[in-house]
Amino acid sequence: MNSQDLARACAAAAEDAKATDVAIYDLRASSTITDFAVVCTATSVPHMRAVLRDVNDLVGERHEVYPVYAERTPQALWSVLDYVDVMVHVMAEEIRDFYKLEDFWDRKNKL
């Protein structure tokens, strides 16, 4: 599975878990760390746990790909699943609004 397909699979799994404002950013031209970033919003700590679990489980079951690292601290209101070529950021709305992570990436790179 290539990195773009993996990013789309992660985004679809986040949407299946009812995450909102799911966006995929192509970072291949601007990052040496990862190819794609998937960013989504969870509405509460329990919802964040569910999104993290479902992305991990659904992508694993459907594509046999699992994150190499997972920062699963929903209490921090920002958690990350690291698939190396794809980073999945699950954020609370207030954290996403505060850090404006997506402003670091050129909006034209949004898939």
GIVEN-V189782 format. One record per helix or strand of 3 or more residues. SS is the DSSP state (H for helix, E for strand). FROM is the first residue (numbers start at 0). LEN is the number of residues. If there is no record, write none. Layout:
SS;FROM;LEN
SS;FROM;LEN
This chain:
H;2;14
E;19;7
E;35;7
H;44;19
E;68;3
H;73;3
E;77;5
E;85;7
H;92;7
H;100;4
H;106;3
